[in-house]
Amino acid sequence: EPLTGSSVEGYDVEPKQLVIPPHEHRYVTIFFAPTAMDAFKALFEATVEDGTEKTTNRLAFDLFGEGTLPHVTVVEPTARDDAGGLVLTYPRTLVGKRAT
């Protein structure tokens, strides 16, 4: 029966609509792309069109994700100070000027 989905802030589901024949299965992909450093909740719900049995005509579960700051890995330069901190050497530049 048709399975429909829509975008909720931070979440997206593909495909948006899907028909699952009896005694078969299908996969859907839920993408999580947070838009802020915050907690995001959504409800995934699939229903059986014209389903009459309340215990089997619906599948629902909560989705939960947290937006976080991105992580950066510095590959080069590899110089470190005595404490193990990364050493970045920049040339002297006057205020309002650019250096490349």
Secondary structure, DSSP 4 states (H G I P E B T S, - for coil): -EEE---BTTEEEESSEEE--TT-----EEEE--SSSSEEEEEEEEE-TT---TTTSEEEEEEEEE--PPP----S---B-TTS-B--------TT----
